[in-house]
Amino acid sequence: MLQLNRTGLADRAAWEAAGIELPQFDLEAVANRTRAKPQWVHFGAGNIFRAFVANAHQTLLNTGRADTGIITVKTYDFEKADKLNKLYDNLTLLVLMNAKGEFRKSVVGSVAEALVANKARPEDDRRLIEIFENPSLQMVSFTITEKGYALTGPDGDYLDRVKEDFKNGPEQPVHAMGIAASLAYRRYLKGQYPLTFVSMDNCSHNGDKLKNSVVAMAQAWAARGLVEAGFVDYLQDEAKITFPLSMIDKITPRPSEQVQAILSESGLADMELTVTSKHTYTAPFVNAEVSEYLVIEDKFTNGRPPLEEAGVIFTDRDTVNKVETMKVTTCLNPLHTALAVTGCLLGYTLIADEMKDPVLRRFVEIIGYEEGLPVVVDPGIINPRTFLDEVLQERFANPYIPDTPQRIATDTSQKVGIRFGETIKAYVRRADLDPAGLTAIPLAIAAWCRYLLGVDDEGQPFALSPDPLLESLQGHLHGVRLGDSHVPGVRHILEDARLFGVQLYEIGLGEKIEAMFHEMLAGPGAVRRTLEKYVN
């Protein structure tokens, strides 16, 4: 059996016979150089990091364009770090899967160290401080999800752990932003060395969110006299510290039991899926789609790895924004959300299976090609139609990516304004386009309203995905049953410009969406009949 650890990699012939590519560099030598001259720290070593970012850096190590590895830091769910990094010597088995069923397997070994940001682990704590005090450090990147940057809760009040960080100062931080600010303060005290912080999370203006939270933490400490006042100036001096924007795109779902079985049959040992006490699903392997995009604002103060040689695109701030706008408002995310809510209503559990449904496929084709592309923001570096072709023909249709409509439906109230509202607003701005002429986007909004009932197209209840506004939204539809012909509560939802970013009734879409919603409510099978009516 093949063992995923440094000792197990010694039998290179056995791995190659199993069709698994191995790192083409000396792991120990890279680890030694990293200890002496750290250059890259990454917070949050989840699936997208392991499948994309770490693999991109491995390309540089394999070709000799880099000679130090990445140091990962966990600020949450330390159990995951213990289970993965220590048991498997920081190695990941990457499985890339295309829609034809072809698997490309490789061992990613670009992580040289794995640390935990916890004062209860003094050895890791000392090492982190040492790293941040070293002038060689160039970049600190993050994939901690959008929630990881939030200092406040839905009510606008500071989170309890943030309040504790404000009070305790840089010596005992627990929030990820407090930890980042604390380590930056160590660098400031040591010599005000330059550094770049890069959010690689899939959220709008991610670099700004990161900067605002780190600076807010520093300002709170400075106001209490817990840090030198010059620390805030240091964080805001773009000659020393920058927070570039980025756009990342790669589907890396939970570990697949199907992939696990294939790996075990190939002779790999200890490929078990585990769930931590924090309910994180993890495994020594990552299954992911082949397609990937990472676009970063080229604004670094202390150098950076030449990741453009591994497919990463470096460009200006405006272009990053345009790429994100293309993806989020027209060419991917709106289609995903439309499939999510209709998939839940129609009983689907895989996005790929929805793409086999001719009605649903045609539904998202209309949203993308016919309603989105006329107003798409063209970033210049990625062709929107080509990107959309890839999304519909390869990515969503890939049966080996176990992505679910239930996962995509999470937090939809936070997404509809961007994913649908931005295209609607673009139609309003254009003299040659009429928003009232849209069909598939209004249909998607109507389907979301119908989804909020928590009753599928057969009349059976189903569990709605988490959403911060779920209780209030469902309150508008309280008591609604299939067959009801008049539901005034749906108008209250559609009139909320905070949700959609636009007054739907003023532009001729409110009544249209209401009518579609009522058609979907007519009885069992009405959702499908309504979809067939409007997309065929």
Secondary structure, 3 states (H helix, E strand, C coil): CECCCCCHHHCHHHHHHCCEECCCCCHHHHHHHHHHCCCEEEECCCHHHHHHHHHHHHHHHHCCCCCCCEEEEECCCHHHHHHHHHCCCCCEEEEEECCCCCEEEEEECCEEEEEECCCCCHHHHHHHHHHHCCCCCCEEEECCCHHHHCCECCCCCECHHHHHHHHHHHHCCCCHHHHHHHHHHHHHHHHCCCEEEEECCCCCCHHHHHHHHHHHHHHHHHHCCCCCCHHHHHHHCCCCEECCCEEEECCCCCCCHHHHHHHHHCCECCCCCEECCCCCEECCEEEEECCCEEEEECCCCCCCCCHHHHCCEEECHHHHHHHHHHHHHHHCHHHHHHHHHHHHHHCCCCHHHHCCCHHHHHHHHHHHHHHHHHHCCCCCCCCHHHHHHHHHHHHCCCCCCCCCHHHHCCCHHHCHHHHCHHHHHHHHHCCCCCHHHCCHHHHHHHHHHHHCCCECCCCCECCCCCCCCHHHHHHHCCCCCCCCCCCCHHHHHHCCHHHHCCCCCCCCCHHHHHHHHHHHCCCCCHHHHHHHHHHC
